[in-house]
């Protein structure tokens, strides 16, 4: 459990606001996705607990490009083990050409 998990319920309004902000720009993002961006990526190596106002500030300052980069990499990471087992044979390569 990340130290900043303490604030998950308290920052719910900020997460909702950021979701609506992204929705106005045409993106479909949920609160859980934004929270996982911070816990799994931005605060991953951070050991100290941020203050509540710092957590809210980071949520409200999140840019869609930063979140989309994280989401894209997350999809690639999750699909990685499946692709490692795939081997292309000569027939597959011929079909590609």
Helices and strands as residue ranges (DSSP letters): G 3-7, H 12-24, H 31-37, I 38-42, H 52-60, H 64-84, H 90-96
